[in-house]
């Protein structure tokens, strides 16, 4: 999370076509806010987080009258053409952080988004609002009606208060050693998935288990949506299949899955599937266990019921030396045919 709160810079270069010497004009913006995405669980905290913003104009001013602005808007538009001063009006979409005249840089310290926008509106459940920060250079030459302005690219903060959907289908389970191989149908809008398992205790049926899963609603957090699975085993899946580890063999589990969107909002649980992890032996493990240990007390003939002898495989029930006798018989038959030829 530390990287999300690092200072992020957006720059835009605009070429000045009005002056004979085509000097490059740039405006740089820096804002130390979380970039891009704010989830439902984070919204109230991020609206109240202090931030600083600064902007710098790099270029040769045209004329003698110019201003630097720092602004926020709810649309991807610069604000200076619609604002005469930095006196903000309540309810306005475009808000001014700071403005200075005759200076190529401007800064705003210790600001909070709640100073400019209503937190209840930004964090309203089921909505998504993007704020666009700009640094703007605004010039109005004296006696000239033409206005020249340059601005940075927008620094955006998306307050994503919409949860992804949930599936109406249970996952498919394949038992493995202390694990399940899990696959399921994808969910629209999912960036990743969470698969959770919990032992079947007092809820012996999927219907009873599903009744313990709360629906996505206002005031419900990601952890609330895990329901009875919050104390179980949960893993993140990047796709719609994978291995869920950390379980115990011979214990029956309910397993559900849920979607996460890019902002980190969790959807509701799917219906549950039941399964039991079991120890799985491959041929090598089985062979090793069968052949392990001392020779039977009854003598070598007692190996007849096992698929191995002296570290090698043979057909169960074959007598010691039977393969050797068969080999000698074949050699003798070939020698007799060669003499008769």
N, C-alpha and C positions, 0 to 999 in steps of 0.2 A: 504493500500500500504506500510505502514511502515515496516510490517513484511517481505515484499519482499526484502527490502534493508538491512535487518539485516545480521550480519555476519553469514554465514553458513559454517559448517565444514564437510569435508568428510575425513574419515580415512580408511585405509586398513591395515590389518595385514598380513605379509608374514613370514613364518617360515624359518629360516636359516638351511638348511640341510647339509651345508659344515663343520660346526664346530662341534666338539664332544659334547660340551655342547649346547643343542638346545635352545639358547636364542631367545626370540621373537623379531623380527625386525619390527618396524612400522614407517610409514611416515605419518605425519598429514599435511593437507592443510587447510588454511583458506583464504576465499576471500569475501570481502564485496561488492558483486555485486548482482543485481537482479537475482534470481535463476530461471533456467528452461526456462521461456518464455518471449519474447519481441514481442509486436504487431507492426503492421505497424505504428500506430499513435505514438508509443513510440520509434521507432527505432533510429532516429537521435539523440534524447536526450540521450538514453542509450549508444550509441557508444561514446559520448563525456563525459559521466559521469566519474568522477575520482574514482579510486578504489585502494585498497591496497591488497596485497597478501603476505602470509608468509607460510613457510614450515619448518617442524622440523623432523629430523630423531631420533628415539629412539631405541637404540640398541648398541651392541658392535662392533666397526669397525673391519673389517678383513684387515690386512695389514696397511700400513701407508699413502697410497695415496687415497684420496676420495674427492668427490665434492658434493655440493648441488645445485640443479637447480630448477627454477620456469619457466614453459613453457606453451605455448598455441599452440593448434593444431586444424586443421579443421577436423581431424579424431580422433577416440578414441584410439590413440597410443601415447606412451611416445616418447620423442624426443631425449634423450641423445645419443642413438646409431647412430643417423644420424647427430649429431652436434658435432664439435670439439671445438667450442668456443661459446661465447654469442654474436658474431657479426652476426646480422641478415641480411639475404639477401632479397632484395626487391622481392615481389611476392612469397616468400616461404610460404608453408602451415604451417610449424612448426616455431614458433617464441620463442625466449628466453627473459624472463622478467629480470632474474638476475641469477648469478652463483657465488659461492664462493668455494674456495679450503680449505680443511682441517677444515671445520666447519660443525657442525651438524644442523645448521639452516640458513635460508636465507629469505630475505624479499624484496619486491618491493613496493615503496610508490608513491602515486600520479600518477598512470599510467592511460592512456586512451586506449581503444581498437583501436581508430583511429590512435594511434602511430604505430600499427602493421598491421592493415588491412584497406583496402580502404572502407570508409563508403558507397560509392555509390554501391560497390559490396555487402556488408552486407545487405544493405537496398533495394536492387533491387526488384522491384515489381514482384510478382509471383514466388519468390524463397524462400527457407528455408535453412539457414545455421546454423550449431551448432558449437560452439567453446568449446574445452575441455581444462580445466586448470589442470595442474599436478604439484605436488611437487615431486622431484626425488632425490634419493640418488644414486650416481654413483661411483663405486669403481673399480679401475684398479690397482691391486697389482703389485709392481715393479718386473720385470722379469717373470711375469706370464701372459700368453695370455688370460686366462679366465677372463671375466668381470662379476662382480656381481652388480646388481642394484635392488633397491626397489623403489616403487612409491605409491603415494596416489591413492585412487579412483578419478575419474574425477569429477571436478565441471563443470557443463554444463550450457551454455547460448544458447538458441535457438532463433534465429532471424527469426520469422515466418512471412513472407511477402506474404502469400497466404490467400485469403479470402474464407470463405465457400460459397457454392452455394446458390441459391435462388429458391424458389418454383414457379411453374407455375400455382398453384392452389390457389384460394382465401380461406380464413378461413370460417368456419361455425359458425354462430352467433345464439344464443338464447337470446331473450330480457329478461332482469331482471330489478329489481328496481335500477335505476341509475347505471346500469352495463350491461355487456354482459357475458354470458357463451360462451367461445370461444374454438373451437377445430380445428385442422389442421393436415396436413400430415408432417411427420418428414423429415428432411434434412440431408443428409449424411455429417458427419464431425461436426455436431452441438454439442456443449457442453451445450448450453442453448438457449433460444429464447427471442426475444423482440416482444411484441404485442403493436401496436400503433393505436390510434383512433384520428380522427379530425372531427369537424363538417363540413357538406357539406355547403359550402358557394357559391363561384362563379364557382365551378366545379361540376355540377349536375350529372355527369355520371361517372361510374368507369373508362371508357376509358380516360376521360379527367383528372381524378385524377391520373391515372397511368402514364400519360405523364409527371407529375411533379416529378416522382421518378427517380433520376439519377442512372445509372448503375455503378457497381463496376469497377473502372479503376484506373490507376496510378494517384496519386495526389488527390484522393478522400478520405476524412476522414470518420470515422464512423458517425459523425454528418451530413456530406454532404449526406450520404446514407439515412438518415431519410427523406430527402427532405421536402415536405410540412408538414410532421408529427413532425418536430423538436419542434414546438410550441404546439403540441397536448398532449395527455395523453399516456404515454408509461410505460409498466410494464414488468418485467422480469418473464418468465415462465421457470420452471425447466424441464417441459415435454411438451407434445403436446396438453394439454388442461388445462383450468383454468378459473378464473373469472377476468375480466377486470373491475375494479372499477373506481370511480372518474368521472363518466359521469353525464349527466342531462337527466331526463325523458322528453319525447316528443321532443327530438332533434335528428335529423338523422345524423349518423356518417358514415364515411368510416373507415374501419378497415383493417390493413395489419399486417403481421408478418415477421420476419427476423431471421436468425440464427447467433449466436456468436460461434466462436471456442474457444478452451481452452486458447489461448493466449490473447483473447479479440478482435479479428478482427470480424467486422460485415459484413454480406452479404447484398445483395440488398433486397428491399421490394418485397413481394409477390403481386399478383393482389389483389385489394381491394374488400371487401364485404360491403354492406350497411345495416344498421339496425337502429332501434329506441328503446332506453330503455323505458320501461313503468312501471308504478306502478303495482305491482302484489299483490292481496289480497288473503290470504288463507281463509278457511272457518271461522275460529275464528274471523278474522278481519271483514269479511263481516257480520257475525252474530251480532257482537258487534255494528257495525254502524247501522244496520237495527233496532235493539232493543233499541238503545240509545235514551234518551230524554223522555219528559213527556207523560202521557197517552193522546190519542187524545181527542179533545173537544167533539166529537160525542159519547163518552162513550166507554165501553169495547168492544161493538160489532164491533167498527172500527178496533180492532186488527186483525180482520178476514183476512185481506190482508197481514199480516206479519207472519213470521214463528216462532213467540215466544209469550209467555204470562207469565207474572210474573217471568221472568228469565228462563222459560223452553221452550222446543221446542214442536211444534205440527204441524199438517198438516195445510197448508194455507187454509183459508175458513171455518174451523171448528167452530161451535157455542160454546160459553162458557158453560161449564157443560156437553157437549155431551159425553165426555169420562167417566165422573162419572155415567151418566144415563146408559150407556152401561154396565159398571161394575156391577151396581146393578141388571140389568136384567139378567146377567149371573149368579150371586149369587142366584137369585130367581129360575132360571131354575134348577140349581144343587140341591137346597133344595127340589123342587117338585119331582125330580127323586128319591131322597133318601127316601121320604115318601111312594112313590108308590112301592118301592122295597120290 
